[in-house]
């Protein structure tokens, strides 16, 4: 893993989030992926379960809901790389059409990802 590969994975992550294309989402994760929306959430386990969750087809607590087209933006960048793992920081926000008064929010949490490609 290097910074370029990590950034490529993060860019594909944002593109998949914006497109809601099942194949784009699935391409990000291994078959046995363990995915958390927030650091202390119980994980969603398995590629198919992650895709279903992203598409809003999972009724469990903390599951994703779909953003309306054009209402979400995000940037992610690798902060640290260790072997096959990368920690990242993000800046994501909803656009004014989704929330009447919206400003970019810098999230101080980081996510650990495993970029296999």
C-alpha positions, 0 to 999 in steps of 0.5 A: 500500500502506498499513498497513491493506491490509498487515494485511488481507493478513497476516490472510488469510495466517494464515487460509489457513494455518490452513484449508488451503483452496486458494482462500484460499491462491491468493487471496494470490498473483499468478500469477507469485509467488515464495515462500520459507518462509525468507529463504535458501530457493530460491523456490517459483515460481508460484501453483499451485506455492505452493498445492501446497507449502502443501498438503504436495504438494511433495516438495522440500526445505524444502516445507511440511508440514501442521499438524494442526488446532488445533496452530498459531497466529500473529500478523503485523504490518507493520513497514515499508511501501515502495510495494507491499512490506511487511516484517512481523514474526511470532509463531508457535508450536505448541500443547502438543498438537503439542509437549509443552512449547511456548512462544511464539517471537518470530521475528526474521526478516521476510518481504517480501510483495506485497499485490495486493488 
